[in-house]
Amino acid sequence: MSNVLRDQAIDHVIAQEGGYVNDPKDAGGETNWGITVRVARKNGYHAPMKDMPRKVAFDLYVAKYWNALELDQVEKLSPTLASELVDTAANMGPGRAAEFLQRALNAFNQQGSLYDDISVDMDVGPSTIAALTQYLTKRGKDGETVMYSALNSLQGSFYINLIERKPSQERFAFGWLLNRVASV
């Protein structure tokens, strides 16, 4: 399978994230290409963050975000949703992106009449892929549009809740919603 969409989606994330940032007011801490120092260190990158090659970040996005969410399988069903999920994962972690997808799938299954509820375990596995397949088969293009909107709605709600809990992060709110929720 071609990795064109994956590469484009990750390139888009990296472009949005930009290069090196070490804003003391950002709860995410020191980052480069959107990769936090914590994620970098946990995955074997120990050089100064400001020197992190873009390729290292790209490879981390593939392994820890794209592959972790089974987005090759999601892409076969909906390239739009695969791109949205990797973007959400880059900003909130793959578990949160998986959670949003699973919660939305459960909300849209008409009390189990379209497909069974799935566990909201923050891990995209066979049950989540099967539910997404059934959802998109039954709901079609409108289903894809609604799911995309639901994922963005959950993401936006998460940002607002975060800002209410941590007012210091309010300075980032507009950019988060502009670049992550309001953009298409």
VEXBA-472908 format. One record per residue (C-alpha): x, y, z; residue number from 1. Coordinates in steps of 0.02 Angstrom, whole numbers. Layout:
REM VEXBA-472908
ATOM     c1     c2     c3   k
ATOM      X      Y      Z NUM
...
***
This chain:
REM VEXBA-472908
ATOM     c1     c2     c3   k
ATOM      0      0      0   1
ATOM     60    174    -40   2
ATOM    105    284    107   3
ATOM     65    445     13   4
ATOM    -83    495    122   5
ATOM      9    448    282   6
ATOM    160    551    230   7
ATOM     51    700    179   8
ATOM    -47    693    342   9
ATOM    110    686    447  10
ATOM    194    823    344  11
ATOM     39    930    377  12
ATOM     52    898    565  13
ATOM    237    942    565  14
ATOM    203   1101    467  15
ATOM     69   1152    593  16
ATOM    181   1113    740  17
ATOM    332   1203    670  18
ATOM    508   1186    734  19
ATOM    587   1206    904  20
ATOM    484   1285   1043  21
ATOM    525   1301   1227  22
ATOM    387   1411   1296  23
ATOM    389   1401   1487  24
ATOM    202   1436   1489  25
ATOM    161   1288   1377  26
ATOM    113   1136   1482  27
ATOM    182   1027   1341  28
ATOM    356   1089   1378  29
ATOM    503   1088   1259  30
ATOM    458   1024   1086  31
ATOM    527   1010    911  32
ATOM    418    972    761  33
ATOM    278    944    888  34
ATOM    371    804    977  35
ATOM    387    837   1164  36
ATOM    549    808   1255  37
ATOM    461    673   1358  38
ATOM    408    577   1202  39
ATOM    579    601   1121  40
ATOM    673    536   1273  41
ATOM    554    391   1298  42
ATOM    587    339   1119  43
ATOM    775    349   1118  44
ATOM    814    527   1061  45
ATOM    933    602   1190  46
ATOM   1019    744   1096  47
ATOM    965    924   1123  48
ATOM    784    949   1068  49
ATOM    829   1102    964  50
ATOM    939    988    858  51
ATOM    810    852    827  52
ATOM    807    812    641  53
ATOM    638    822    557  54
ATOM    660    640    503  55
ATOM    668    584    685  56
ATOM    504    673    719  57
ATOM    425    603    561  58
ATOM    476    426    608  59
ATOM    405    450    783  60
ATOM    240    509    710  61
ATOM    232    354    601  62
ATOM    273    232    741  63
ATOM    191    311    892  64
ATOM     40    396    813  65
ATOM     -3    327    641  66
ATOM     38    145    673  67
ATOM    -24    147    853  68
ATOM   -197    198    790  69
ATOM   -201     71    648  70
ATOM   -224    217    529  71
ATOM   -175    114    377  72
ATOM   -338     20    408  73
ATOM   -435    179    444  74
ATOM   -365    257    286  75
ATOM   -438    116    181  76
ATOM   -608    163    250  77
ATOM   -586    352    256  78
ATOM   -428    450    216  79
ATOM   -513    602    293  80
ATOM   -537    517    461  81
ATOM   -360    445    459  82
ATOM   -288    619    433  83
ATOM   -398    691    570  84
ATOM   -350    556    693  85
ATOM   -162    576    667  86
ATOM   -181    763    691  87
ATOM   -277    737    853  88
ATOM   -151    608    912  89
ATOM     -6    726    879  90
ATOM    -84    859    989  91
ATOM   -169    753   1123  92
ATOM    -89    580   1112  93
ATOM   -146    425   1020  94
ATOM   -250    363   1167  95
ATOM   -356    520   1168  96
ATOM   -383    510    978  97
ATOM   -436    327    997  98
ATOM   -551    373   1141  99
ATOM   -638    507   1037 100
ATOM   -665    385    893 101
ATOM   -731    249   1008 102
ATOM   -848    366   1101 103
ATOM   -919    434    939 104
ATOM   -942    260    866 105
ATOM  -1040    209   1021 106
ATOM  -1145    367   1011 107
ATOM  -1192    332    830 108
ATOM  -1238    147    837 109
ATOM  -1422    175    879 110
ATOM  -1414     79   1042 111
ATOM  -1327    -68    962 112
ATOM  -1443    -88    813 113
ATOM  -1309    -43    685 114
ATOM  -1164   -131    773 115
ATOM  -1119   -177    951 116
ATOM  -1047    -52   1073 117
ATOM   -859    -60   1086 118
ATOM   -748    -38   1236 119
ATOM   -679    137   1257 120
ATOM   -506     73   1297 121
ATOM   -408    209   1205 122
ATOM   -333     78   1089 123
ATOM   -387     55    908 124
ATOM   -397   -131    879 125
ATOM   -503   -252    780 126
ATOM   -666   -207    869 127
ATOM   -644    -22    835 128
ATOM   -600    -52    652 129
ATOM   -750   -170    633 130
ATOM   -867    -42    711 131
ATOM   -798     97    600 132
ATOM   -818    -14    447 133
ATOM   -999    -51    492 134
ATOM  -1034    130    534 135
ATOM   -966    195    368 136
ATOM  -1051     56    270 137
ATOM  -1219     99    346 138
ATOM  -1199    288    353 139
ATOM  -1099    321    194 140
ATOM  -1026    491    151 141
ATOM  -1140    580    274 142
ATOM  -1073    464    409 143
ATOM   -896    514    368 144
ATOM   -943    698    378 145
ATOM  -1033    675    544 146
ATOM   -890    573    618 147
ATOM   -764    706    566 148
ATOM   -872    839    649 149
ATOM   -893    732    806 150
ATOM   -705    705    821 151
ATOM   -675    891    805 152
ATOM   -815    929    929 153
ATOM   -739    812   1059 154
ATOM   -569    890   1029 155
ATOM   -638   1066   1049 156
ATOM   -729   1018   1208 157
ATOM   -569    942   1277 158
ATOM   -475   1105   1246 159
ATOM   -609   1209   1333 160
ATOM   -610   1091   1482 161
ATOM   -421   1097   1489 162
ATOM   -420   1286   1488 163
ATOM   -552   1292   1625 164
ATOM   -443   1177   1732 165
ATOM   -280   1263   1688 166
ATOM   -311   1447   1650 167
ATOM   -125   1470   1609 168
ATOM   -158   1375   1447 169
ATOM   -290   1501   1390 170
ATOM   -161   1593   1287 171
ATOM   -155   1441   1170 172
ATOM   -344   1415   1155 173
ATOM   -377   1518   1000 174
ATOM   -234   1439    902 175
ATOM   -281   1263    955 176
ATOM   -459   1285    897 177
ATOM   -412   1381    739 178
ATOM   -280   1256    682 179
ATOM   -349   1094    751 180
ATOM   -539   1109    759 181
ATOM   -598   1247    642 182
ATOM   -482   1203    497 183
ATOM   -532   1078    365 184
***
